[in-house]
Amino acid sequence: MKKNMEGRFIVSVKVGPKGQITIPKEAREMFDIKEGETLMVLGDKERGIAIVKANSLYDIIGGQK
């Protein structure tokens, strides 16, 4: 299921045998995710999982890249 709303993206993906997922092309394009780029996986047991670009997270928390 894919749904693209103005500035938002919803899609279902399946977890493979090694625990990997594929980020759909539409999402990679929307968020300008390039091959080899570092992503951060954030998790909260009650709120779920979020994936953000590492440089965006560093900008938010004021750290160094």
MOWOWO-V799797 format. One record per pair of residues at least 24 apart in sequence whose ideal C-beta (glycine too) atoms are under 10 Angstrom apart, sorted by the first residue. I is the first residue (numbers start at 1). GAP is how many residues later the second one is. D is the distance in whole Angstrom. If there is no record, write none. Layout:
BEGIN
I,GAP,D  I,GAP,D
END
This chain:
BEGIN
2,24,7  2,25,9  4,26,8  21,30,9  23,28,8  27,24,9  31,25,9  38,27,9
END
